[in-house]
Amino acid sequence: MKYDVLITNIGQLILPKESSTPLKGEEMKNLPILENAAIAIQNGVVRWIGHKDEATNMEAVEVVDVKGRLVSPGLVDPHTHLVFGGSREEEMSLKQAGVPYLEILQQGGGIHSTVRATRVASEEALLHKARFHLERSLSYGVTTIEAKSGYGLDRETELKQLRVVKALQKEAYSTIVPTFLGPHAVPKEYKGKEDVFLDEMIDMLDEIQQEELAHFVDIFCETGVFTIEQSKRFLEAAKAKGFSMKIHADEIDSLGGTELAASVGATSADHLVAASDLGIEGLANSNTVAVLLPGTTFYLGKDSFARGREMIDRGAAVALATDFNPGSCVTENLQLIMSLAALKLKLSPEEIWNAVTVNAACAIEQQEQAGVLAIGRAADLVVWEATNYKYIPYHFGVNHTKTVYKAGKVVWERNKGYEFSLS
């Protein structure tokens, strides 16, 4: 058989375990590695994996010698706010000066600033901006990504954000999973009328479903935003219509959002900095993935990070994500998040790789399409400027990507940029 592409002389090939459910607890410590490997691709699909010596006589249209470099599955980023208008760099100096976030909000900043900018931006302008960030994410090795709405807080703008994601799905080289986060905050005009606003968000679900604009719903369960009871009402209404569920939970205060996520069968619970012992127990006894966002804690200058080490030790499934957004984590660099997971969450290199591949895929219900390299699976993979998997989280703050393949085709390469125009 003559393959399309044969990638050979791989120093280490990362082969996370195929699983229909996330890896939990001790399972996350196991990261299968094939040394001195090769991989053959036909029609965008992995057709053979083995030792490089076995590939000596194989025929391929293109043979790529990666000269002992590390190869992994394409990374998966399961929590981003990809589509938004404007930016908020002027707030950094205010935060440094000690101005409280509530005061920044009162001055018209914070999320209100992004909502205004997103509402006035055209769909074309939002598409152009989101495409720029998506391309940068791809350059860091991310081939599958989640993208939320949530900066409209009204019907028209929320739909506009989701339609931008749908347009990107048709043109981009990344796989994009859309999430409706209408209840991301309470608009100023609905203060004291939160349930009325929530009813309006629930009323949008049929239209979102008809246009196939979102796979997931999400809600921000936090002090001053939405309560446990309100969050449960929204999630159960969406679940009844066939949506999968996510929740921003226990980011600041321990309200019980982690417990709620496990009890309603949410696919993931995200943030979890203030998750309780009972919440962690609930994660361990369910398949709800804890999506941890250490970049957000770091960017906000806080000292207390999510208890990732303890979550894994107690049997939970953990994934990592950037939380890319204009206010609290302005980075598309998932490799940096891997380093923060080592330094601040105390995860091992093996756990980190499982958290950005197979578990991250499970966190957005893409485990059949992403997160692993196996025969019969899509050839989404990254060639790294490193020879071993421990080096990536160790050497922080830079881009280690050499080449990114999506479905067997090169979509980004160092010193060449994007192999194909995504504009």
Secondary structure, DSSP 8 states (H G I E B T S, - for coil): -EEEEEEEEEEEEE-----SS---GGGGG---EEEEEEEEEETTEEEEEEEGGGGTT-EEEEEEE-TT-EEEE-EEE--B-----S--THHHHHHHTT--HHHHHHTT-THHHHHHHHHHS-HHHHHHHHHHHHHHHHHTTEEEEEEE--S--SHHHHHHHHHHHHHHHHH-SSEEEEEE--TTS--GGGTT-HHHHHHHHHHTHHHHHHTT--SEE--EESTTSB-HHHHHHHHHHHHHTT-EEEEEESSSS--SHHHHHHHHT-SEEEE-TT--HHHHHHHHTS--EEEE-HHHHHHTT-S----HHHHHHTT-EEEE---BBTTTB----HHHHHHHHHHTS---HHHHHHHTTHHHHHTTT-TTTSS---TTSB--EEEESSSSTTHHHHS-SS--EEEEEETTEEEEETTTEESS---
